[in-house]
Amino acid sequence: MNETTIMLDPTSEQEPSQRQLLPRPESLDGLTVGLLDISKPRGDVFLDQLDALLSGKGITVKRYMKPTFARVAPVDLQQQIANEVDVMVEGLAD
């Protein structure tokens, strides 16, 4: 599969980025799933449910939280996530 997705950065992007989609894992068995709360109201409610569902299936879950939804995640948090998990879910809410 060779798909390209256009992603727009709402923070101040001048030109759209083009990136190829990464292949999805066939299974989450043996992988660590990261859950990122972007600090919007009730995002934790969704992520709590997802955490319980994944953990109940024996999948390792790590939780993270951005300091504010108004800015991109700090570089140190991005690096920590990249080093600690195999796949990521970002929780949005309102």
Secondary structure as UniProt FT lines:
FT   STRAND          4..7
FT   TURN            10..12
FT   STRAND          17..20
FT   TURN            29..30
FT   STRAND          32..37
FT   TURN            41..42
FT   HELIX           43..56
FT   TURN            57..58
FT   STRAND          60..65
FT   TURN            69..70
FT   HELIX           75..84
FT   STRAND          87..91
//
